[in-house]
Amino acid sequence: MRNIGTIWLILMGGAAALSAQSRPGTDAMLAALDARSGAYTGVARRIWEFAEVGYQETRSSALLQEQLRGAGFTVEAGVADIPTAFVASWGQGSPVIGIVGEFDALPGLSQDATPMRKILIEGGPGHGCGHHLFGTASTAAAIAVKEWLQQSGRAGTVKFFGTPAEEGGGAKVYMIRAGLFRGIDAVVTWHPGDVNQVTKATTLANMSAKFRFRGVSAHAAAAPEQGRSALDGVEAMNSMVNLMREHVPQETRIHYIITAGGKAPNVVPDFAEVYYYARHSDMRLLDGIWERVTNAAKGAALGTGTTMDFELVNAVYNVLANDYLADLMERQLKRVGGITYTPEEQHFAEQLRPSLAGTVPAPGTEAKILAPEVGVSSGSTDMGDVSWVVPTVQMSAATWVPGTPAHSWQAVAAGGMSIGAKGMMVAAKTMALTAVELFSDPSHLTRARAEFDRRVGGHQYRAMVGDRKPPLDYRN
């Protein structure tokens, strides 16, 4: 893959390819990753088959820990009061470079590795965001960097963070709160996608909670005056929040569902629940917007004669980009290059494309390196919290057929076959090369930290979940 990518870059002008330094020992490191690609594909495939949802990834976590222990890492498991979270470390002294891996699946996305819809388990989970590839590539990169450090004789420590429940469970927030990211100089990570691209974009900070109203039940026809409707509390809250929409920054997103609203129309409901998300591209603004949402809930309870309490389900920061690190990683991605489909993979892609909605990119995008992503991504992730405490860089690799959206059966399908495995190795190589650069030249970390400090601007990070415990049962 590296040779194909280099040829493509030379055809495109060559200058960018030559700008990426070839550190001593990195050719051997990439060759070792190529030699183990089959083994890592097998690991990813097993996690794809496990398809374990957030905080329930027992076998997936154990398998990645096994790979790292076998490579000589010291593994601390069950960290931050999360059974499936772990930190694997190798080396001594500074700098300390972190590599992050995820491994949770999504509910309801069971799918075979075929280009047509074929459910394996009705209602079962599936890796629609490619986290089986995510965790495996990051593991491969960490092991490759460890071996490079060992062979080069350089000082430094590489740490792998096994982070569960990214899909709404926010494990990284609790791991940060437990101090596990303290003393890390930079974090290198990636995410599966349909293109090869480094990101300079931010994401949407997200706060979510379940607001529970309690009233007094009564016969809705015979004695309505004796009742106090919990559903009235929910509806009053929703009405007030909807009136807020005119008076919040236009980039704000607020959405909700009523998860409980009573059992029968002729009974005044004594319990009702509404589940809210609020998002904005800057947590510092979202914090104030969220306070207004909770005040609306308090006012709704007062006005309807009910009581209210709420459970904060999750709260994640927007990603804080680091352009310096992104430029550094982009040079490594260009050195690695994209992927080329075999005839069988091309046939798979051609069969899958008709099921994709919207404008589908032309075939061949998977072989290219796109310009960095900028602006605001519509998603939310707990990687955002990491980026507010440690300079962080992230990329995507084409593990899916171009045009495939995340959280889709098409992503599950491609992620379970060789297209996903090829993209996974592009990510592993790029992350390993990026980490080697950070170990080789201390000025990279100095410049990345200077940009980080400027962007943070004196803001003191605090975990927005407060002192609540990890929601280990949120998928039950």
Buried (B, 14 or more C-beta within 10 A) or exposed (E): BBEBBBEBBEEEEEEBBBEBBEBEBBEEBBEBBEEBBEEBBEBBBBBBBBBBBBBBBEBBBEBBBEBBEEBEBEBEBEBBEBBBBBBBBBBEEBBBBBBBBBBBBBBBBBBBBBBEEEBBEEEBBBBBBBBBBBBBBBBBBBBBBBBBBEEBEBEBBBBBBBBBBBBBBBBBBBBBBBEBBEEBBBBBBBBBBBBBBBBBBBBBBBBBBBBBBBBBBBEBEEEEEEBBBBBBBBBBBBEBBEEBEEEBEEEBBBEBEBEBBBEEEEBBBBBBBBBBBBBBBBBEBBBEBBEBBBEBBEBBBEEBEBBBEBEBBBBBBBBBBBBBBBBBBBBBBBBBBBBBBEEEBBEBBEBBBEBBEEEBBEBEBBBBBBEBBEEBBEBBBBBBBBBBBBBBBBBBBBBBBBBBBBBBBBBBBBBBBBBBBBBBBBBBBBBBBBBBBBBBBEEBBEBBBEBBEEBBEEEEBEBBBEEBEBBBEBBE
